[in-house]
Amino acid sequence: MNITIKQIDEAAKRAEGVVVKTPLQLSKRMSEKFHATIYIKREDLQEVRSFKIRGAYNKIQSLTDTQKKRGIVTASTGNHAQGVALSCSLLKIKGVIFMPTVTPNQKIEKVKHFGGKFIEIQLVGNTFDDAVEASKKYRNKHDISYIHPFDDLDTITGQGTIGKEIYEKLEGNIDIVIAPIGGGGIVSGIATYLKQKSSKITVYGAEAEGAASMAKSLEQDKVVALGEFDTFVDGAAVNTVGALTFQICKKYLKKVLVIPVGRICKTMLDLYQSEGIISEPAGALAIAALSSIREEISGKTVVCILSGGNNDIMRYPEILEKSLVYQGLKHYFIIQFAQKPGQLRNFLENGLGPNDDIVRFEYMKKTNREKGAALVGIELKDKNDLDKLLERFKKAEIVYHKLSNKELLYDYII
């Protein structure tokens, strides 16, 4: 079943007074960097600080009066839950929301704030898929409507109103649009509207490395489950994309761009430091994808969807760490020291360069041992200084092991 432009137009009218027509912000910094005209669609400025209110409200408002009286149930990692909670409060409908136990407290508190007495939160499992399984059991038991966060025609139609706003604001003068992908709802809605308006508009999806379920599905030409996946980009980390969204993405997307988590973190920090924008990891995905298609976007008009800004401030130390590691500015070593005087002095004076900074040092002297190991974190001023550092280690006869990001100890450190 296809979604039409008329249906998306009707969804936009239905949501008037609830959904904000978010700004399309021109980024001079990124436009200069990529030699293009780069706009940011600021969905972080919705009342729930993400685009999810669009699909949730459209779906719930589309229910029959009987269905509304029975109440609804859903599963979410946070943003969809806030959209559902606010919709339930506005429409005075009872809702039960299942969320993973690892959901940031900031998102849980926001769900409570928006839903008030109309919603009940149940925390289950460690992943979105765990929450989905529990929520569907609840639906079957109580015979109530299920509000899917992405794999539903009404939900996708609601998200498609973003495409409508972009097209009308730029009067159709768009070359490329990049949207994030979790389950695929937002990119499906946007692509459906824009590609029906003009086949010349190119739409890309962006997924986080380690949770690229849509990219893998398109590669194998069928919906596939990832099994294990990285949940750091929690707003866009699902084990299995939707059947509907898969078909739409297959039809309309040029490509799904898979983005390293470190680049996403660097983008979040750049947005905060340069534009004063607080983005969550999933929210920064589309902007982080620009580097992957630098040549394609040169001279073009490009819109990146900043999908949400619900980021827990407690995560920033980890975000900064991942950004520095991605840029090649921070490295971790196991250094072997002979347990005798002068070894640390040799390391400091002959091993380190004038701009190298020790940011972590863990060592405990062992009794009855000739040698002892230390965990040392070093931050460089320039990523090209790494070769010079390793050459100094060699000349100073410093025995070391550089930790790679595939080692268990590395995960413990980060």
N, C-alpha and C positions, 0 to 999 in steps of 0.2 A: 504494500500500500504506500503510495507516494504522498509526500507532504507538498502542498501547493503554496504559492506566494499568498493567495487569498487567505488560507488558514493562518499563516504567520501574521498577516495584516490584522486578522480578527483577534489573534492572541495579544497583539500590541494594544489594540483598543480595549480588550478585556482587562489588561493590567494597568490602565491609566490610573494614576493616583497611588499606585503601589510600587511599580517598577520605575526606577529613575532612568531617564534618558541620559546616560553617562557621557561625560566629555570625550571628545576625540582630540587628544593633546599632541601637538606637534613637538617632537624632540629635536631641538637644534643640535644638541651634542651628538646624538646617534645619526642624524641626517648628515652631518659633516663627516663623521667617522666612516660611514658606509657609502658616502656619495649618492645618497638617495633622499627621498622625502619620507621620513619615518613618523608615523602617527602611533600613539598609544591609546587604545580603547580602555578607559579607566573603570572597569567593572568593580574595582576595589572601593568605589565610591557609592555603591548600592548601600542601603540601610544595613543589610546583613554583611556588607563588605565582600561580597562575591556575586557572580552571575547567577548563582543557583536559585535565587528567588524567582527568576523568570520562568524556569521550567516547572518548579514546584507549585507556584501559584496557578499557572495555566492548567496544570493537571488537576489540582484539587478543585478549582473553580469549575472545571468541566464535568465533575461528577454530578450524578442526579441528586435530587433532594433526599431520596431514600438512602443513597450511599453516604451522603454527608452526615446524616443522622447516626449512622452506624459507626462512623469514625474511620480513621485510616491508620496504616502502619508503614514504616519505611526503615531502611538501613542507610547509614552514612558514616563517613570518616570525619564529618564536621560541617562543611559548608552547605551541603544539601540539607542537613539536619536543621540548620539555622533558617534556610528558606522555607522548609516545611513548618517549622515552629512558628515563624511569623505569619505564614499563610493560615495556619490553624487558629492563631489568635485573632487575626482580622476577620476570618469567616466564622469564628466561634464553633470550631469543629474539634473533637477530641482526637488526639494522635499519640501513637506509641512509637518511639524512635530507638532503634537498636544501633549502638555504636561500639567499635572495638575498645577494649580496655586501655589501649595505648594512645587513644585520642588525647591531644593536648588539653590540659585543664581550661585553658583560655577559650577553646571552642565549646567545651561542655558548658561552661558558665554562660556563654553567649546564647546557647540553645535554651537554657533555662530562662534567660532574660527575655528572649523574644517570644517564647511559647507560654510562659507563665503557667496558669492553672490548666491550660488546655493540653499540655503535653506531659508525657511520662517517658523518662530516659531509662533504658536498660543497657548496661555495659556487658558485652560478651566477647570472648575470643580475642585474638591478637591482630586479626586482619579484617578488611572490609568484607571479604567473602564469608568469614565466620559470622559476621553480623547479618549478612544477607540470609544465610541459611537459617539462623534463629528467627529472623523477622518473617520469613516465609512460613515457617512452622506456626508462628503466632497467627498469621493471616488465615491459614487453613483451619486452625482451631476456632477462631472467632468469626470467620466469614465476613471480613471487612476488606476495604479497598487497599491495594498495595501501591504506594507511590514510588515507582522506580526512579533512582537518581539519574539514569541516562537511557536505558533501553526501553523507551516508551514513546509512542508517536506524539502524545500531548506534551510530554516533557521536552522532547526534541524541538517541537514546534515553538514552545516558549523560548528556548534558547536561540531559536532562529531570529527572534526580534533584534538581537545584536547585529546580525547581518543587515537587517532592514535599516537600522539607525545609521550604520556605516555608509551604506549605499546612498541614502538620502542626504546625509551630511556632506559627502564628497561629490554628490550629484553624479554618481556612477564613474567618477574619474579615479579608479582604483586598478592597480596592476596585480598586487599580491597581498594576500591576507594570511597571517600565521596564527593558529589557535592551538592551545594546549590540548592534550588528549589524556584522559584517565580512562573512563569507560567509553568515551567518544561522543557524548551528547552535545557538547557545545560546538565542536567542530562540524558535526553532522548538521546541526541546525543552521549554522552560519553558511556552510557550503551549499546547503539546499537552496537557501534564498539567493545567494550571490550567483551561483552557477545558472540558476533559472533566469536571473535578470540579465546576465552576460556571460557567455561561454569563454570570453577572453580573460576573465578574472581567474588568476591562479590561486588555489588554496592549498596551503601546507598544514600538516599536523606536526606537533612537537611532543615527543615523549621523553621521559627520563631514562637514562641508561640504567639497566638493572630492573626496569619495570616497563619494558617496551612491548606490551601485550598486543597492541594494534599493529605495530611494525612486523612482529612475528607472524601474526594472523594473516596479514596481507601477503607476506612472503610465501606462506604455505597455502594461500588461497582458501583458507577456512579458519573458523574461530578456534583458537587453541589456548589451553590453559598454560600459564607459565610454570606453575608448581611453586618453586621458591622465587621470591622477588624482593627487591629493595624497597622498603617503605619510607625512606627518608623524605621523598617528595610525596607526603601523605595524601595531599589533595588530588593526586593523579596516579595513584598506585593501586591497580586492581589486578587480580589474577587472570580474569577473563573479561574481555570486552563484550559489548552487547551484540546480539545477532542482527538487530536492526541497524545499529551504528556501523557495524562491519560492512554491511551491504552499501550503506550510504557513502562511507569513506572509500570503499572500493570503486564506487561510481564517480565520485567527484574530486577526490584528493590527487594532487600530482605526486606527492610523496609524504611519508612520515619521517621526520628528522629526529634522530635519536641523540640526545644531548647529555654529555657527562655531568654528573652531579656537581663536581667542582666548578664548572662553568656557570651552572645555575646559581650557585652560592656567590660567585664573583658578581654576577649580574644583579643579584639582590642587594649587595653592598654598593655597587655602582649607582643603582636607582636611588638608594637612600642618601648617599653622599652627594650625588649630582643633581637629582631632581626632588629630593625630599620625599620620595615615595616609599612607603613601607609595603613590601610585597611578601607573600608567602612563597615557598619554593615552587609550587605549581603555578602560581601567578606569574612568576618570572620566566617560565618555560619558553613562551613564544619569543620573548625578547632575546633570551639566550641563544635561540636558534638562528638569529641573524647571521652570526659568524659562519654558519654551515652553508649559507647560500650567498655569500658575499658577492660573487660575480653575477649571479642571477638578478640581484636586486639593484645593482648599480644603475643610477639614472631613473629608477622606477618609483612609483608611489606605493608605499608599503604600510599596512596596518597590522600592528601586533596586539593581540588581546591580552591585557593584564587581567587575569581572571579573578584574582582575589588578594586580599591583604590581611588575612587572619593568621598572622604569625606570632607565635609565643616568644616574647622577649628573651626567655631563658634559653632559647635555641641559638642565639647569636654567637656565643663562643664557638660552638661546633660549626656554624656556618662560616665564620672567619677562618677557622682551622682548615676546613675543606677547600676554601677559596685559595689560601696560601699554598697548600699542597698542590692543587691543580695548576697554579701558576709557576710551579717549580721553585718557589721561594722558601719552602720549609721542608726539611729532610730529617729523618730519624736514623740513628746509628747505634749499634752495639759496639762499644769501644773496649778493647782488652787492655787493661793496665797491669803492668808488673807492680806487685805490692811492695814498693820501696819508694823512698823519698825522691822527689823531682819529676815524677811521671806526669802529674797534672800540669806542672809548669811547662814541660816539654810540649804537651798538647796545646796549651794556650798560646805559647810563644811561637812554636814552629808549625803547629797544625792549622790554626785559625788565621784567616786573613784579616786585614784592618777593618773591613765592613761586615764580617761574619759575627752573628750574635747567638750566644747560647740561650735558648729559651726553655730548655728542660735538661735537668741533670739528676740522675738517680744512681746512687752508688752506695754500697755498704761493704766495708772492709771485712774480708773473710779471714779467720784464723787458720793457721797451718796450710795456707795456700800461697803459691808463688804468684799467681795471677788472679785478677778479679775483673768482672765485666761491669760496664756502666751503660745505662741508657742515656743517650745524648740527643737532644733536639737542637738543630741549628737552623736559624733563619738567615737567608741571604738577601743582599740588597738587589742583586740581579740574578736571574736564573742561570745565566751563562757563567756565574762564578763557581758552579758546582764542579766543573772539570778542574779548575784551579785548586779547589779545596781538596779534592781527591789526590791531586799531584803532590800537594804539601804533605798529606798523610803518608804518602809513599816515601818521600824524602826523609820524613821524620821517623820512619819505621813504625808508624802507628798501625796496629792490627785492628781492623774494623770489619763490620758487616753492615751494609746499608739495607734497611728494611724496605721491602716492597709492599704495595697495598694489597697483595694477595695473601700475606701472612696473617695468622691469627693474632699475633702480638700487635701487629699494626692496627687491627680493628680495635683492640683493647686500648691502645694509646689514643686513637682518634675519638 
